[in-house]
């Protein structure tokens, strides 16, 4: 999988489905947790989206702050999980 | 034979008592049901789960229940205060709002041929079942308060007063279906309060409440709704009773309630006000019953059967009602007990050994319920995640349907326990701060 494709997919999901406002710019380093964009329910939904979209299961031990702090970290996690 | 008045003496005429009386009367055993109240009487625990359906069908009561016009229950939905901060999604995605709702029809269940169960006015439902037991040949005495059971002789004697007279009935065995008053549990000193699920409920009925106020889709309005409140370990049930009447109750930890100084009404509203959209809808409706508290919420019994006696339903065990398991445990424990009682009657031996199959199945079920509920309170976001995950969804649904008697341990339960442990041990886990204060204890059933 290409990093950019993953990043774009995640960005679209977060802005359209979680924020429901495509006009808000989410950058790869926008702090999703700090800003409260990703709350607990949203994380569950995002993990479900990742499973459906990329066929990648995020194991529970990886659901940690360092992996979900921004879009770049999440896509790095996916690339790493996908290569395993 | 004339050495006894009845084969089986049953204390209590709620769903557990009338179900066991129905099963046993069908096989020709003579049963007497001693009920302290005059039916119909109000009772909490109004939402059923599909595991009650095969039992109702076995005893021939399903057509009567279906014809009685109770609201049909097709599914369950959960809402949380965290969720309401996210704007309504408007999408139907498997990982969207469906994360917190299930339809019973998603999973086929053995011997269940309808995709709904019921929400019931327990006054009417319990009366219907008791009359049904009577129609099958059981003798029913209402307004009878049992004083004592003498187990010394080969035939137990049940003593009660009628007017000023004291009357003794001799039976071959005693079934305690006395519900939370736990008649034999108290007499035999078997009862152990559960220190973990130290919960309290305050509830009432409301007329004209808009049940769709917090539903994502209007056709879910007849689901049971569980609304989580921001107060830790506190939730609200929303159960349709008739077209316009809804049962609403707040369940909280006893210490929260004690702090409210037993002001039922004030405490109820202070809880509900933490979910403004719920409070708004509720204030626009009319309360039609006084607020009622339910305390002494959870307990265990050291034994659930012995020579010539056994306990069914709430008399055997009571756990938190979050998954509407009460009537199902009552009816299914009665079903399982009746199999053993019939065998015991054939052999003419009602010794404890005869009830071992009942005991082990109930132990398994209670352990599964108990652990499922413990995990749920500890980390309810995990429950949401499992319902949303296609790998576990049906397995979780199986528990929600009430099929907990056969598996030693459902797969989802093992997995959920594992993840809970990881979240507990890792402060950096995104769900760590969502851990509830209730901890799953090491021991579950005591019998």
Interface residues (C-beta under 8 A of the other chain):
Chain A: X17 X18 X20 X33 X38 X39 X40 X41 X42 X43 X44 X45 X47 X48 X49 X51 X52 X60 X61 X63 X64 X65 X66 X68
Chain B: X80 X82 X83 X85 X86 X87 X89 X91 X93 X94 X95 X96 X99 X381 X384 X385 X388 X389 X418 X419 X422 X423 X426 X428 X429 X430 X431 X434
